[in-house]
Amino acid sequence: MHALIVNITPILEQVTENDPKAIVVIEGLAELIGSSVDQALTDMLKIARRNGHFVIGESETTAWGSSWPLVGEIRNSRRGVILQPDSDDGDVLFKVTFPRMKRADFPPGRGVYVDNGKFRIVQLPMPDNLTG
């Protein structure tokens, strides 16, 4: 994985205005914290964000409260989607106050999209076998 990060980083660095942007997706973020790829991944994410690429990090809510640089690099964008949120998740994850929310109002796939201090309720498509 380390070699993959090293090979992708220069591509993310050399972008011009007209180049298409990349989407960087990191699944299981908590599993990478403190690993051999932690620092390389953090450096790559800094470059990706600085050059306008879209970064997606997936993890349980509890992982987002950590102070590791890898988590901070993703969290600092203050943009994302949280599925089945609690009211305090907005403040903790995005520094945005959500209104009172009940998990019962958020079936699978429903969540809150936050960008630039504003939020809205969204519904993401779900495969049939996951919706019950």
mmCIF file of the C-alpha atoms, coordinates in Angstrom:
data_MODEL
# 
_entry.id   MODEL 
# 
loop_
_atom_site.group_PDB 
_atom_site.id 
_atom_site.type_symbol 
_atom_site.label_atom_id 
_atom_site.label_alt_id 
_atom_site.label_comp_id 
_atom_site.label_asym_id 
_atom_site.label_entity_id 
_atom_site.label_seq_id 
_atom_site.pdbx_PDB_ins_code 
_atom_site.Cartn_x 
_atom_site.Cartn_y 
_atom_site.Cartn_z 
_atom_site.occupancy 
_atom_site.B_iso_or_equiv 
_atom_site.pdbx_formal_charge 
_atom_site.auth_seq_id 
_atom_site.auth_comp_id 
_atom_site.auth_asym_id 
_atom_site.auth_atom_id 
_atom_site.pdbx_PDB_model_num 
ATOM 1   C CA . MET A 1 1   ? 0.000   0.000  0.000   1.00 0.00 ? 1   MET A CA 1 
ATOM 2   C CA . HIS A 1 2   ? 2.875   2.381  0.762   1.00 0.00 ? 2   HIS A CA 1 
ATOM 3   C CA . ALA A 1 3   ? 4.121   2.118  -2.846  1.00 0.00 ? 3   ALA A CA 1 
ATOM 4   C CA . LEU A 1 4   ? 0.625   2.919  -4.131  1.00 0.00 ? 4   LEU A CA 1 
ATOM 5   C CA . ILE A 1 5   ? 0.475   6.086  -2.016  1.00 0.00 ? 5   ILE A CA 1 
ATOM 6   C CA . VAL A 1 6   ? 3.941   7.142  -3.184  1.00 0.00 ? 6   VAL A CA 1 
ATOM 7   C CA . ASN A 1 7   ? 2.945   6.581  -6.833  1.00 0.00 ? 7   ASN A CA 1 
ATOM 8   C CA . ILE A 1 8   ? -0.356  8.483  -6.572  1.00 0.00 ? 8   ILE A CA 1 
ATOM 9   C CA . THR A 1 9   ? 0.991   11.524 -4.722  1.00 0.00 ? 9   THR A CA 1 
ATOM 10  C CA . PRO A 1 10  ? 2.839   13.061 -7.724  1.00 0.00 ? 10  PRO A CA 1 
ATOM 11  C CA . ILE A 1 11  ? -0.310  12.710 -9.827  1.00 0.00 ? 11  ILE A CA 1 
ATOM 12  C CA . LEU A 1 12  ? -2.305  14.628 -7.216  1.00 0.00 ? 12  LEU A CA 1 
ATOM 13  C CA . GLU A 1 13  ? 0.398   17.309 -7.067  1.00 0.00 ? 13  GLU A CA 1 
ATOM 14  C CA . GLN A 1 14  ? 0.640   18.091 -10.769 1.00 0.00 ? 14  GLN A CA 1 
ATOM 15  C CA . VAL A 1 15  ? -2.781  19.392 -11.636 1.00 0.00 ? 15  VAL A CA 1 
ATOM 16  C CA . THR A 1 16  ? -3.710  22.418 -13.664 1.00 0.00 ? 16  THR A CA 1 
ATOM 17  C CA . GLU A 1 17  ? -6.982  24.306 -13.670 1.00 0.00 ? 17  GLU A CA 1 
ATOM 18  C CA . ASN A 1 18  ? -8.343  22.305 -16.582 1.00 0.00 ? 18  ASN A CA 1 
ATOM 19  C CA . ASP A 1 19  ? -7.350  18.855 -15.303 1.00 0.00 ? 19  ASP A CA 1 
ATOM 20  C CA . PRO A 1 20  ? -10.117 16.673 -13.907 1.00 0.00 ? 20  PRO A CA 1 
ATOM 21  C CA . LYS A 1 21  ? -10.008 16.233 -10.161 1.00 0.00 ? 21  LYS A CA 1 
ATOM 22  C CA . ALA A 1 22  ? -9.528  12.895 -8.443  1.00 0.00 ? 22  ALA A CA 1 
ATOM 23  C CA . ILE A 1 23  ? -11.582 11.247 -5.741  1.00 0.00 ? 23  ILE A CA 1 
ATOM 24  C CA . VAL A 1 24  ? -9.526  9.665  -2.986  1.00 0.00 ? 24  VAL A CA 1 
ATOM 25  C CA . VAL A 1 25  ? -11.465 7.125  -0.913  1.00 0.00 ? 25  VAL A CA 1 
ATOM 26  C CA . ILE A 1 26  ? -10.089 5.666  2.313   1.00 0.00 ? 26  ILE A CA 1 
ATOM 27  C CA . GLU A 1 27  ? -12.109 2.872  3.852   1.00 0.00 ? 27  GLU A CA 1 
ATOM 28  C CA . GLY A 1 28  ? -11.420 1.731  7.394   1.00 0.00 ? 28  GLY A CA 1 
ATOM 29  C CA . LEU A 1 29  ? -9.513  4.864  8.346   1.00 0.00 ? 29  LEU A CA 1 
ATOM 30  C CA . ALA A 1 30  ? -9.130  3.799  11.986  1.00 0.00 ? 30  ALA A CA 1 
ATOM 31  C CA . GLU A 1 31  ? -7.207  0.687  10.919  1.00 0.00 ? 31  GLU A CA 1 
ATOM 32  C CA . LEU A 1 32  ? -4.561  2.844  9.223   1.00 0.00 ? 32  LEU A CA 1 
ATOM 33  C CA . ILE A 1 33  ? -3.841  5.110  12.186  1.00 0.00 ? 33  ILE A CA 1 
ATOM 34  C CA . GLY A 1 34  ? -0.351  4.447  13.504  1.00 0.00 ? 34  GLY A CA 1 
ATOM 35  C CA . SER A 1 35  ? 0.394   1.983  10.705  1.00 0.00 ? 35  SER A CA 1 
ATOM 36  C CA . SER A 1 36  ? 3.370   2.029  8.367   1.00 0.00 ? 36  SER A CA 1 
ATOM 37  C CA . VAL A 1 37  ? 1.367   4.081  5.827   1.00 0.00 ? 37  VAL A CA 1 
ATOM 38  C CA . ASP A 1 38  ? -0.010  6.655  8.275   1.00 0.00 ? 38  ASP A CA 1 
ATOM 39  C CA . GLN A 1 39  ? 2.475   9.454  7.522   1.00 0.00 ? 39  GLN A CA 1 
ATOM 40  C CA . ALA A 1 40  ? 2.599   8.865  3.753   1.00 0.00 ? 40  ALA A CA 1 
ATOM 41  C CA . LEU A 1 41  ? -1.195  8.873  3.612   1.00 0.00 ? 41  LEU A CA 1 
ATOM 42  C CA . THR A 1 42  ? -1.405  12.059 5.689   1.00 0.00 ? 42  THR A CA 1 
ATOM 43  C CA . ASP A 1 43  ? 1.067   13.788 3.349   1.00 0.00 ? 43  ASP A CA 1 
ATOM 44  C CA . MET A 1 44  ? -0.865  12.581 0.296   1.00 0.00 ? 44  MET A CA 1 
ATOM 45  C CA . LEU A 1 45  ? -4.151  13.889 1.725   1.00 0.00 ? 45  LEU A CA 1 
ATOM 46  C CA . LYS A 1 46  ? -2.629  17.317 2.356   1.00 0.00 ? 46  LYS A CA 1 
ATOM 47  C CA . ILE A 1 47  ? -1.608  17.499 -1.291  1.00 0.00 ? 47  ILE A CA 1 
ATOM 48  C CA . ALA A 1 48  ? -4.970  16.198 -2.487  1.00 0.00 ? 48  ALA A CA 1 
ATOM 49  C CA . ARG A 1 49  ? -6.949  18.735 -0.468  1.00 0.00 ? 49  ARG A CA 1 
ATOM 50  C CA . ARG A 1 50  ? -4.627  21.616 -1.411  1.00 0.00 ? 50  ARG A CA 1 
ATOM 51  C CA . ASN A 1 51  ? -5.162  20.827 -5.105  1.00 0.00 ? 51  ASN A CA 1 
ATOM 52  C CA . GLY A 1 52  ? -8.948  20.567 -4.881  1.00 0.00 ? 52  GLY A CA 1 
ATOM 53  C CA . HIS A 1 53  ? -9.365  16.812 -5.054  1.00 0.00 ? 53  HIS A CA 1 
ATOM 54  C CA . PHE A 1 54  ? -12.319 15.237 -3.260  1.00 0.00 ? 54  PHE A CA 1 
ATOM 55  C CA . VAL A 1 55  ? -11.318 13.131 -0.257  1.00 0.00 ? 55  VAL A CA 1 
ATOM 56  C CA . ILE A 1 56  ? -13.626 10.586 1.368   1.00 0.00 ? 56  ILE A CA 1 
ATOM 57  C CA . GLY A 1 57  ? -12.701 8.886  4.615   1.00 0.00 ? 57  GLY A CA 1 
ATOM 58  C CA . GLU A 1 58  ? -14.847 6.155  6.143   1.00 0.00 ? 58  GLU A CA 1 
ATOM 59  C CA . SER A 1 59  ? -14.811 5.231  9.781   1.00 0.00 ? 59  SER A CA 1 
ATOM 60  C CA . GLU A 1 60  ? -16.996 4.835  12.830  1.00 0.00 ? 60  GLU A CA 1 
ATOM 61  C CA . THR A 1 61  ? -17.938 8.104  14.535  1.00 0.00 ? 61  THR A CA 1 
ATOM 62  C CA . THR A 1 62  ? -15.667 7.378  17.506  1.00 0.00 ? 62  THR A CA 1 
ATOM 63  C CA . ALA A 1 63  ? -12.542 7.391  15.309  1.00 0.00 ? 63  ALA A CA 1 
ATOM 64  C CA . TRP A 1 64  ? -13.206 10.953 14.158  1.00 0.00 ? 64  TRP A CA 1 
ATOM 65  C CA . GLY A 1 65  ? -12.679 12.300 17.659  1.00 0.00 ? 65  GLY A CA 1 
ATOM 66  C CA . SER A 1 66  ? -9.027  11.244 17.756  1.00 0.00 ? 66  SER A CA 1 
ATOM 67  C CA . SER A 1 67  ? -6.193  13.730 17.443  1.00 0.00 ? 67  SER A CA 1 
ATOM 68  C CA . TRP A 1 68  ? -4.079  11.750 14.971  1.00 0.00 ? 68  TRP A CA 1 
ATOM 69  C CA . PRO A 1 69  ? -2.836  13.872 12.037  1.00 0.00 ? 69  PRO A CA 1 
ATOM 70  C CA . LEU A 1 70  ? -4.366  11.446 9.527   1.00 0.00 ? 70  LEU A CA 1 
ATOM 71  C CA . VAL A 1 71  ? -7.839  11.925 10.999  1.00 0.00 ? 71  VAL A CA 1 
ATOM 72  C CA . GLY A 1 72  ? -7.317  15.659 11.389  1.00 0.00 ? 72  GLY A CA 1 
ATOM 73  C CA . GLU A 1 73  ? -6.346  16.059 7.749   1.00 0.00 ? 73  GLU A CA 1 
ATOM 74  C CA . ILE A 1 74  ? -9.693  14.683 6.603   1.00 0.00 ? 74  ILE A CA 1 
ATOM 75  C CA . ARG A 1 75  ? -11.744 16.277 9.362   1.00 0.00 ? 75  ARG A CA 1 
ATOM 76  C CA . ASN A 1 76  ? -10.280 19.732 8.724   1.00 0.00 ? 76  ASN A CA 1 
ATOM 77  C CA . SER A 1 77  ? -12.123 20.009 5.427   1.00 0.00 ? 77  SER A CA 1 
ATOM 78  C CA . ARG A 1 78  ? -15.349 20.251 7.428   1.00 0.00 ? 78  ARG A CA 1 
ATOM 79  C CA . ARG A 1 79  ? -17.199 18.660 4.561   1.00 0.00 ? 79  ARG A CA 1 
ATOM 80  C CA . GLY A 1 80  ? -18.796 15.254 4.531   1.00 0.00 ? 80  GLY A CA 1 
ATOM 81  C CA . VAL A 1 81  ? -21.765 12.988 4.981   1.00 0.00 ? 81  VAL A CA 1 
ATOM 82  C CA . ILE A 1 82  ? -22.711 11.352 8.236   1.00 0.00 ? 82  ILE A CA 1 
ATOM 83  C CA . LEU A 1 83  ? -25.288 8.595  8.139   1.00 0.00 ? 83  LEU A CA 1 
ATOM 84  C CA . GLN A 1 84  ? -27.792 8.189  10.960  1.00 0.00 ? 84  GLN A CA 1 
ATOM 85  C CA . PRO A 1 85  ? -26.316 11.107 12.939  1.00 0.00 ? 85  PRO A CA 1 
ATOM 86  C CA . ASP A 1 86  ? -26.773 12.137 16.531  1.00 0.00 ? 86  ASP A CA 1 
ATOM 87  C CA . SER A 1 87  ? -27.372 15.823 17.269  1.00 0.00 ? 87  SER A CA 1 
ATOM 88  C CA . ASP A 1 88  ? -23.883 16.347 18.714  1.00 0.00 ? 88  ASP A CA 1 
ATOM 89  C CA . ASP A 1 89  ? -22.132 14.784 15.691  1.00 0.00 ? 89  ASP A CA 1 
ATOM 90  C CA . GLY A 1 90  ? -22.311 18.096 13.831  1.00 0.00 ? 90  GLY A CA 1 
ATOM 91  C CA . ASP A 1 91  ? -20.320 19.940 16.486  1.00 0.00 ? 91  ASP A CA 1 
ATOM 92  C CA . VAL A 1 92  ? -17.822 17.124 17.011  1.00 0.00 ? 92  VAL A CA 1 
ATOM 93  C CA . LEU A 1 93  ? -17.144 16.328 13.359  1.00 0.00 ? 93  LEU A CA 1 
ATOM 94  C CA . PHE A 1 94  ? -17.849 19.521 11.415  1.00 0.00 ? 94  PHE A CA 1 
ATOM 95  C CA . LYS A 1 95  ? -18.073 22.341 13.979  1.00 0.00 ? 95  LYS A CA 1 
ATOM 96  C CA . VAL A 1 96  ? -21.673 22.876 12.815  1.00 0.00 ? 96  VAL A CA 1 
ATOM 97  C CA . THR A 1 97  ? -24.617 22.667 15.186  1.00 0.00 ? 97  THR A CA 1 
ATOM 98  C CA . PHE A 1 98  ? -27.296 20.261 13.983  1.00 0.00 ? 98  PHE A CA 1 
ATOM 99  C CA . PRO A 1 99  ? -30.874 20.628 15.200  1.00 0.00 ? 99  PRO A CA 1 
ATOM 100 C CA . ARG A 1 100 ? -32.270 17.918 17.470  1.00 0.00 ? 100 ARG A CA 1 
ATOM 101 C CA . MET A 1 101 ? -32.298 14.672 15.536  1.00 0.00 ? 101 MET A CA 1 
ATOM 102 C CA . LYS A 1 102 ? -33.690 11.241 16.283  1.00 0.00 ? 102 LYS A CA 1 
ATOM 103 C CA . ARG A 1 103 ? -32.028 8.192  14.763  1.00 0.00 ? 103 ARG A CA 1 
ATOM 104 C CA . ALA A 1 104 ? -35.503 6.860  14.012  1.00 0.00 ? 104 ALA A CA 1 
ATOM 105 C CA . ASP A 1 105 ? -35.837 9.660  11.424  1.00 0.00 ? 105 ASP A CA 1 
ATOM 106 C CA . PHE A 1 106 ? -32.769 8.319  9.601   1.00 0.00 ? 106 PHE A CA 1 
ATOM 107 C CA . PRO A 1 107 ? -33.371 4.932  7.957   1.00 0.00 ? 107 PRO A CA 1 
ATOM 108 C CA . PRO A 1 108 ? -30.441 3.245  6.147   1.00 0.00 ? 108 PRO A CA 1 
ATOM 109 C CA . GLY A 1 109 ? -28.902 5.607  3.614   1.00 0.00 ? 109 GLY A CA 1 
ATOM 110 C CA . ARG A 1 110 ? -30.295 8.812  5.116   1.00 0.00 ? 110 ARG A CA 1 
ATOM 111 C CA . GLY A 1 111 ? -27.885 11.272 6.617   1.00 0.00 ? 111 GLY A CA 1 
ATOM 112 C CA . VAL A 1 112 ? -26.643 14.822 6.739   1.00 0.00 ? 112 VAL A CA 1 
ATOM 113 C CA . TYR A 1 113 ? -24.364 16.393 4.144   1.00 0.00 ? 113 TYR A CA 1 
ATOM 114 C CA . VAL A 1 114 ? -22.230 19.241 5.480   1.00 0.00 ? 114 VAL A CA 1 
ATOM 115 C CA . ASP A 1 115 ? -20.225 21.691 3.389   1.00 0.00 ? 115 ASP A CA 1 
ATOM 116 C CA . ASN A 1 116 ? -18.892 25.109 4.223   1.00 0.00 ? 116 ASN A CA 1 
ATOM 117 C CA . GLY A 1 117 ? -20.821 25.370 7.492   1.00 0.00 ? 117 GLY A CA 1 
ATOM 118 C CA . LYS A 1 118 ? -24.179 24.504 5.928   1.00 0.00 ? 118 LYS A CA 1 
ATOM 119 C CA . PHE A 1 119 ? -26.003 21.210 6.077   1.00 0.00 ? 119 PHE A CA 1 
ATOM 120 C CA . ARG A 1 120 ? -28.907 19.406 4.480   1.00 0.00 ? 120 ARG A CA 1 
ATOM 121 C CA . ILE A 1 121 ? -30.606 16.068 4.862   1.00 0.00 ? 121 ILE A CA 1 
ATOM 122 C CA . VAL A 1 122 ? -29.715 13.623 2.057   1.00 0.00 ? 122 VAL A CA 1 
ATOM 123 C CA . GLN A 1 123 ? -30.746 10.134 1.030   1.00 0.00 ? 123 GLN A CA 1 
ATOM 124 C CA . LEU A 1 124 ? -28.095 7.919  -0.518  1.00 0.00 ? 124 LEU A CA 1 
ATOM 125 C CA . PRO A 1 125 ? -29.084 4.976  -2.709  1.00 0.00 ? 125 PRO A CA 1 
ATOM 126 C CA . MET A 1 126 ? -28.789 1.646  -0.970  1.00 0.00 ? 126 MET A CA 1 
ATOM 127 C CA . PRO A 1 127 ? -28.582 -1.848 -2.477  1.00 0.00 ? 127 PRO A CA 1 
ATOM 128 C CA . ASP A 1 128 ? -31.746 -3.886 -1.928  1.00 0.00 ? 128 ASP A CA 1 
ATOM 129 C CA . ASN A 1 129 ? -30.017 -6.445 0.272   1.00 0.00 ? 129 ASN A CA 1 
ATOM 130 C CA . LEU A 1 130 ? -28.997 -3.743 2.793   1.00 0.00 ? 130 LEU A CA 1 
ATOM 131 C CA . THR A 1 131 ? -32.323 -2.001 3.205   1.00 0.00 ? 131 THR A CA 1 
ATOM 132 C CA . GLY A 1 132 ? -34.121 -4.846 4.856   1.00 0.00 ? 132 GLY A CA 1 
# 
